[in-house]
Amino acid sequence: MTTSVRTELSGVWRSRGYGWLLEFRKGKPRVYDVAESFCMEQRRGSTELNDLGRTAAFSNNGQTIHLTSDDSNYAYTFDKIDALPAQCLSKPADHPVAVFDALVEIFNTHYAFFSVRDVDWARVVEMHRNQVNNDLSDKELFKIIKSLLSNINDGHVTLTARINGTKRSFDAGRPRASDRLKRFKLDRKASNTASYWMRGIGEKLVDDDVETGAGKAIRFGLIDEEIGVLSIRSMSGGGRKAIDNAMDRAMELFEDARAVIIDVSMNGGGDDAFARRIASRFVAERTLGYYKYAGDGEGERPQPIYIEPGKGKRYTGPIFLITSHKTASAAEIFTLALRALPNVTHVGDATEGILSDMLEKRLPNGWRLSLSNEVYLDVRKTLWEGKGIQPDIFADVRKRKKAKDKHKLAARQFVDRILSR
């Protein structure tokens, strides 16, 4: 956050959604996590607000400010309030009952998808509250909270603790592909394509050695010197320069390609900025990619997020995007952005359905948790959280440790099939 913005932000500001309070005294910020009756100052260096303030826009009366971070399209809104709430003036209690109640209140205030994930939160809280008392050990409390959160079935819901010197962690789980397909009953009629695709198989089809970049997160090559393959293993790896260098080489290779296959079928996510930077190499002009807003912010409206054409060479020919139930988080944001383009066909399996960024909070005893509070919508304002983004053409995508040569024929037939559509 710039010094000039800090100076203008004197006083106390409350975010719309996210549960943040900013307090500025003589330009020095303090950041608090706040819910209805819970308040806790963030530790220095751990705040999610460090990148805010790249741009700032004040309302005419100076009582509201919109701050941006890495994405200049998306603004976090803060309203000025008279003073810190009373609960922020003292440290919160950190006994087991207080910790449990703080966690429940944080989820009550900020979790945006109880109905989407069919969770009767009040019921499961009551079931677990009866087990909590102040005589519990940390190990026992962790077990109860783990059981509580396991009802949500959201891979972005996590709990991290240090108990007796040992780090303990838990995430609320990612459904098996068979369970997810059974639950959401994807319509495979008419779009079903009998096929076979697996981890690394696209790279097996490449004629020469696969080129890599951005910490090996980006891998690319050509099939028969005419079909580009871009495999993105993670939406993180190196900085902007590393991404740009890799994509410059890929775009040079794909310049005369008949089509490009982009494989994010085993991409568990990373950074939205990384995803947008890659997507920018496939747009011909400024393009609406998706919408985003704080689902825990009263009255917040979807904000359009645009993908700007990237610097350097770009590819705007036919693209086939391959996803699976392992495609998650920032890889799903990439999927939304690519699906907004008229030259992209989405092939494979539905994505995992955890699009929201992870909102991190610290509990009174120092344990950390994360949850989903942001709503992402595609260009038609369709919500895919909790069910996954459904492809245009269903194709069987399987995870194996290693792509073997015997599978190359089936994979090549799959490539020929989708190219012929």
N, C-alpha and C positions, 0 to 999 in steps of 0.2 A: 504494500500500500504506500503510495507516494506521500511525502511530507506535506504537500499542499492540501491533499485530501484529508489527512489526519487533522490538520489545523482547522479546516472548515467543519469537521465532524465533532467539535467539542460538545460534550454532554453525553447522554445515553440514548442508544438507538436499538430498537427491537426489530428483528427480521420477520417478514411474513412467511411463515413456515420455517422449517429447519431448527427452530428453538435456540436462536443465537441472540445474545445481547452484546453490544459494543459500548464500552465506556471509555471516553477519552478525557484525560486530564493533562493539560499542557502538551497535547499532541501525542501522548503515550497511551496506547490502547490496552485495555483489558477485555478479555472475551469470556463470556459465561454461557453455559448450557442451561436452559431454563424450560421447565414444564409448568403445570398449573401451580404446584406448591413446592416444586423441587428446583434448586438452583445450585450450580457448582462452577467455580472458575476453572477454565481450561489451563492446563500447564503450558508454559511458554515453549514454543517450538513444536507443539502438537496440534495447534489450531488449524482447522480447515479453512480459515479465512486469510491465510498468509498471501494468497495470490489475488485476493480481491483488491479492487482499487486501480486496476489498469486503466479503466475509464470510470468516470463518475458523473452522474447527472442529477442535479437537485431540482426539486419542485419549485414553483414560483414563490411559495411561502417559506421555503427552506425547511419544511417539516418532514419531507420525504426525500430519500436518496436512492438511486438505482446504481448498484456497483456490478462490474463484470470481472471475470477472471480470464481464463484461457480462451473462452468462447465469447467473442464480442456480441454475438446475437442474444445471449441469455443474460438477463439482469436479475440480481438478487435485490429485493426491495426491503428497505429499512425505514421505519417510522420513528421520529423523535418522541421520547417519553420524558416525563418530568424528572424521574429519578430511578435508581435501581429498586426493584421490588424488595420488600422486606426480607424475603427468604434468601436474598443474595448477600445480606449483611452479616451472616454468620455461617460457619461451616456446617454442612448437613450431618446428621447422625449417621454412623457407619456400622451399626449393629445389624444382624441378619434381617430382622423385620423391616428396618428402614431401607436396606439395600433392595430387598424384594419389592417393597412398595415403590421405590424410586424407579426401578426397572419397569414395573407395570404402568406407572404414570407416563414414562417416556414413550412406551408403545401406545398407550391410550391417545397420547397427544400427536404422535408423529407417524405411526405406521399407517400406510395408505391402502392396504390391500387385504384386509380381513375378509371382506365380502367376496372379493375376486377369488381368494383361495379357500373360501367356504370354511372359515374358522370362527367358531363360537367362542370368542376371546373371553367374554365374561364368565362363561361356564368353566373353561379350562383354568382361568385364574383362580376361581373359587375352589376348584379341586385341589390346586397346589398350595393356596394360601393356608389351608388347614394343616399343612405339614410344616409350616414355618414358625419358628420360635427363636428367641435370642440365645438359646443354649446350643444351637447348631454349630458344628465345626465348619470351616471354609469348604472342606471336601463335601460335606453333606449339603450345604447350601448350593454349591455348584451343581451337584447332582439334581436337585429339585428344579433349579432354573433351567438346566439342560433339558429336563423332561418337559417343562412348560413350553420352551421355545421350539421343541421338536414338533409341536402341533401345527406350526406355521408352514413348514415345508417350503422354505424360501432360502436359496443358497446365499443370499446377501444378508441373512440374519445370522450373526455370529456373536460369540462370547469368548473373551480371552482373559485368563486370570493367572496369577502366580500364587501357588499354594505350597507352602513349606519348601520354598526355593525352587519348585518345579513349575514350568509353564504348562498350563492346561488350555486347550482351545476346543471349540465346538462350532460347527455350522449347522443350520437347521435342516440341511439335507437337500439333495437334488434327486428328483424322482427317476427311477429307471425308465428307459425308453418304452418298455412294454407297458408299464403302469401309466405313463403319460398318454400314450396312444390310446389305451383302453379308456382312460378317463375322458379325454376330449374327443374321441371318436372322429378322427380326421377323415375327411371325405376323399378317398383315394379313387373314386370312380371317375372315369374319363381322363384324369390326370395321371393315373398310375403308369409307371414305366418300370418294367422288370429290369433290374440293373444291379450292379455291384460296384461299390466305391468304398474305399477304406483309407486309413491313415497312411499317407505317403505314396499312395498308388499313382497319383498324378505325376509325381517326380520320377517314378519308375518309367513312365512313358516318354519322358523327355529324351531327345536324341543324344545330347552331349551332357557333360557334367552340369549339375544344377548350380546356378549362381546364388549366392546368399548375401544378405545385408541386414543392417539394423540389429546387430547382435544375433544373427541367424533367425530372427523372427520373420523375415521376408525371404522367400525362396522362389526362384523363377527360372523358366526355360521354355523351349519350343518343342512341340510334337510335330514330326514330319516337316519341320521348318516353316510351318504355316499356322499352327494353333498354339497360342500363348497359354502358359500355365503359371499362375501366380498363387503360391501357397503362403498363407499368412498364419503362422503358428500361434502368435500372441499379438495383442494390441499394445505392446510395450517393447522397448529395446532400443537403447541409444536415444539421442535427442533429435531435434528437427533436422539437423545437418545429416545425420546418419540415415534417416528416413528418406530425405530428398536424394541423397547419393544413390541409395538402392533403387528408388523409383525412377531416377534418371536413366539408370542402366536398363531397367525393365522396359521402360517406354521406348528406348532405342531399339531393343530387341523385338518389341511388339509392333513396331511402326507399320509393317506391311502384313501383319497377322490377319488371317481370315476371321478369327474369333479369339477371344481370351476366356479361359476358365479361371475363375477366382475361387479358391478353396479355403473356406474358413470353417470346415466341418469339425475340426478338433481344436478350435480356438476358444479358450475359456475367458477371454476378455483382457482388460488392462485399462487403457486410458482413452477416453472419448476423443481427445485432441489427436492422438495417434491415428485413430480410425478415420476422423475427418480429413486428416492430412493425406492419407492414402486415397480416400474417396475423391479428393479434389483432382486427382490425375485422370478421372474418368468422366468428368462433366464438361460439356461444351460451353456452358454459360452458367451464370449464377442460378442455382437450383434450390427450391425448397426441399429439404431433406426429411424433416420431421418436426414435431411440436414437442414442447417440454414445459412442465410447470410443477410447482410445489404442491403435492397432493395434500399436505398438511397445512397449507396456507389458506385461510378463509377468503373466498372470493377471488383467488388467483385464477388467471386465464391462461390458456395455452399460448406459449410464445413460439413463433416460427423460427426454426433454425435452418439457415441456408448454408449450402456447400458452395464455396467460391472456387472458380477454376484455379488449379495449382499453377505455379510458375514452372516453366520448362515444358517439355513435350507431354501430350496427353493422348489417351486412347479412347475413341468414342465409337468404335465399331461394336459388333455383337459381343455381348458378355453373358456368360453363364455362371451364376453364383451358386456354389454348393454349400449347404449347411447341414447340420445334424442336431440331435438333442444335446450335443456337447458344445454347440455354438452358444456362447453366453455373454451377458453383460455388454462390454464395449463392442464385442463382435456382433451383437444384435443391433447396436446403434449403427454400425457399419452396414448391416443388412438393410435397415430402414432406409438409409441414405442411398444405397445402390438400387433398391427396389423403386425408388422415386424416378429413376431414369427410364426412358422409353425403350432403350436398347438392351435392357437387362432382363434375363429370364432366371427366376429363382428355382433351383432344382435341389432335391434331396429330402431331408426330413425337417419337421418343425424345430425351431430353436428352443432353447431351454425355458425362456420366459422370465428372466431376471434382468430387466432393462434398467431399472432405477439405479442411480449411483448409491453407494453405501454411505448412509449418514452415520457418523461415528459419535458415540457419547461415552463419557466416563462415569462410572457409578461411584457412590460415596466411599467405598472401600478400595478404590483404585482399579477395579476390574473395568475392562472396556467391552463395549458391545457395538454392533452395527445393525442397521435396519434399512428398509426401503421406504422412502417417502416421496420420491419423484415419479411423476406420471409422464411417460413417453407415448406419443401417438404418431402413427404414420401420416402420410400426406392426406389420407382420407379421414383422419382423426379416429382411426381404429386402435383400440387398446389391445396389446398382445401380452401384457404382463400376466404371468401365471399360467398361460397356455402355450406360449411360443408362437413365433411368426411362421405361418403356414406357407409352404412353397407353392409355386405355380404347377410344378411337376413333381409328384412324389417319386422318390427313388430310395432304395434300400442303402443306408449308410451304416457301416459297421466299424467298430474300433478293434484293431488288432495291433499287437506290439510292433510288427514289422510287415511291410508289404512284400510278398514273395512273388517271384517271377511267374508262377503258375496262375496268378490272378490278373496278369497284364492283359490277357486276351479279353476277359470279361470286361475289364475297365475300358479297353480300347473300343469294344463294341458299344459300351455305354456312351462314350464320347461321340462316336459316329451317329448314335441314335439321337442324341440331343441336338447335334449340329444339323441334322436333317429336318428338324421340326420347322 
